Amino acid sequence: MQVSANHQAYWSKNLRITAILMAIWFFVTFVVSYFARDLNFNFFGWPFSFWMAAQGALVVYVLIIWYYAHYMNKLDQEHGVAEEE
């Protein structure tokens, strides 16, 4: 099966954004949470380690999902593979 240049560019951009967002997810999930106790300061009136575990990571996850959906919709339209609404 021959893959067109448009298809190859689409998947290249898709894999790149997925890798970047997965790296952000890994950093927030494991790195920040691991070192949160060392980051001993108040954030919105709460200790940063508590805030990061209770709220911060969830906010970042929602932002990652929103950005990925927004980016992929734009990428689909750019490459002519958008769903008809």
DOROLUM-548437 format. One line per field, with one value per residue (C-alpha): residue number from 1; residue in one letter; chain; y, x, z. Coordinates in pm, 1 decimal. Each point is the difference from the previous one (the first is absolute). Layout:
N
seti = NUM;...
marfi = A;...
kelum = A;...
v = Y;...
u = X;...
w = Z;...
END
This chain:
85
seti = 1;2;3;4;5;6;7;8;9;10;11;12;13;14;15;16;17;18;19;20;21;22;23;24;25;26;27;28;29;30;31;32;33;34;35;36;37;38;39;40;41;42;43;44;45;46;47;48;49;50;51;52;53;54;55;56;57;58;59;60;61;62;63;64;65;66;67;68;69;70;71;72;73;74;75;76;77;78;79;80;81;82;83;84;85
marfi = M;Q;V;S;A;N;H;Q;A;Y;W;S;K;N;L;R;I;T;A;I;L;M;A;I;W;F;F;V;T;F;V;V;S;Y;F;A;R;D;L;N;F;N;F;F;G;W;P;F;S;F;W;M;A;A;Q;G;A;L;V;V;Y;V;L;I;I;W;Y;Y;A;H;Y;M;N;K;L;D;Q;E;H;G;V;A;E;E;E
kelum = A;A;A;A;A;A;A;A;A;A;A;A;A;A;A;A;A;A;A;A;A;A;A;A;A;A;A;A;A;A;A;A;A;A;A;A;A;A;A;A;A;A;A;A;A;A;A;A;A;A;A;A;A;A;A;A;A;A;A;A;A;A;A;A;A;A;A;A;A;A;A;A;A;A;A;A;A;A;A;A;A;A;A;A;A
v = 0.0;335.9;273.5;353.2;291.0;159.9;-315.1;-26.2;367.7;-45.8;-297.4;163.2;302.1;-228.8;-206.8;310.6;166.3;-330.4;-44.8;357.2;-31.2;-340.1;153.0;275.9;-264.5;-200.7;310.2;104.5;-350.9;-124.2;274.8;285.8;-233.1;-168.2;328.6;180.1;-44.0;168.8;293.2;114.8;321.2;112.4;8.2;161.0;-48.7;-371.7;-182.4;-52.3;-377.7;-33.0;233.3;-182.4;-338.5;115.3;254.2;98.5;-323.8;-27.0;351.7;-82.0;-322.7;185.1;262.3;-273.5;-160.5;335.0;97.3;-338.0;13.2;359.3;-72.6;-316.4;173.8;269.3;-262.0;-200.8;308.3;92.1;-343.3;-48.4;-287.1;189.0;-157.5;164.5;168.9
u = 0.0;140.1;-16.7;-44.9;213.1;-311.3;-72.8;361.5;9.2;-328.8;128.8;335.1;-169.6;-240.4;282.5;201.6;-284.7;-85.5;361.1;17.8;-327.1;100.5;328.8;-197.6;-228.8;300.5;164.8;-315.6;-87.5;337.5;261.9;-196.9;-185.4;325.2;169.7;-309.4;98.6;333.1;-191.0;-119.7;-194.2;-363.3;-199.4;-346.0;12.3;86.2;331.4;118.5;37.9;-363.3;-125.7;193.7;-131.5;-359.6;-58.8;301.2;53.6;-369.9;-1.5;301.5;-163.4;-314.8;211.1;193.1;-324.5;-144.7;316.0;27.4;-362.8;41.0;330.0;-129.3;-313.7;219.5;239.8;-288.2;-130.7;347.8;50.9;-354.0;-103.5;-243.0;-333.7;-303.3;-228.5
w = 0.0;-104.3;264.5;-130.6;116.7;153.3;202.0;114.0;108.2;188.5;197.3;62.2;161.2;188.0;148.5;87.7;194.9;168.8;113.9;131.9;192.3;140.2;120.9;176.2;152.1;122.6;147.4;188.7;115.3;114.9;16.7;158.9;235.7;103.7;85.0;133.1;366.2;-72.4;-148.9;339.4;-56.7;13.2;-320.9;20.7;377.5;-11.4;11.6;-358.1;40.4;110.4;-273.6;-271.4;109.2;50.1;-276.6;-204.0;-185.8;-86.2;-142.2;-215.0;-124.0;-104.9;-179.4;-181.0;-119.2;-110.1;-187.8;-173.9;-117.9;-120.0;-176.3;-168.5;-127.8;-154.1;-141.5;-147.8;-179.2;-120.2;-158.7;-128.7;226.0;226.2;81.6;-153.0;250.8
END
